[in-house]
Amino acid sequence: MRNPVSCSVLNFVNKYFSDGELADITVYYIPIIRDAGFDGIEAFLRTPRQQDIRRIKRTIIRYGMPVTSVHFPEGLFDEPKSYCLKRVKELVDASLAIDCDLGIIYPPWLDTKGAAEEKLKALLYDLLPWTEARDFRLSIETAHIDGCSDYFKKVIKEFGQELIYLSLDMSFLAAAGFTVGKFCEETDILPDNIYVNDYTSRQEDDNGYHKSPALGKGNIDFVEAGFSLKHLGYEGIFTLKTPLSHLTDPILELVRCQNLIFNTLV
């Protein structure tokens, strides 16, 4: 059985969208992502409303497109503990309502790496028994953290490979000097989700804004990554996560990206 190839709705989202607009974008792109050949979508939920969840659920059923993962908002783990726990549980319930059992969360960003590690562990000690009881997987997305392999090895050692899940972002790993294969070998764990994107050492445009290269136009060797992951026995999801909202008609780029992922990584 081959790896599923998914596409994140975040590819088409900007931070100024309201919750209703996020639902509009999700519903609009589900058939487009399906027609481009993807197996599923990654949804983005911020403050899910029942009417928005119902709309998304009706659309995924209509087009036969499963939600392979739900991305939770950036900065959620930086919030006070009681608020964070409440919000994560709301998002887990919303994810389960659209038949998705995988939620992606960013680790906390604090003044020191040690403080960030301790806060992450404290939150996971409260959350993981609750999510496990609901057969829900909470996956921590790798970010550009100094010594990121040691950071995540400590988390894995603390909770065990049966409870902790990782989502690897290829561009973040490249910025930290890793390939996905090298990171998996150093941490001795296979992720459940890999975000597929590209990287160059110059990730800003002339105005200083973050700019990712088109898939296959940067420095990442996708053929080498595919060989490494096959050798390691990776069985998880490949999720396209690269900005596409600037394109007037993204369907051709979606098809090209899907073909590149299928021919190199899957």
Secondary structure, DSSP 8 states (H G I E B T S, - for coil): ----EEEEGGGG--TT--HHHHHHHHHHHHHHHHHTT-SEEEEE-SS--HHHHHHHHHHHHHHT--EEEEE--TTGGGS-HHHHHHHHHHHHHHHHHTT--EEEE-----SSHHHHHHHHHHHHHHHHHHHHHTT-EEEEE----TTHHHHHHHHHHHH-TTT-EEEEEHHHHHHTT--HHHHHHHHT---SEEEE----S--B-TTS-B----TTSSS--HHHHHHHHHHHT--SEEEE----TT-SSTHHHHHHHHHHHHHHT-
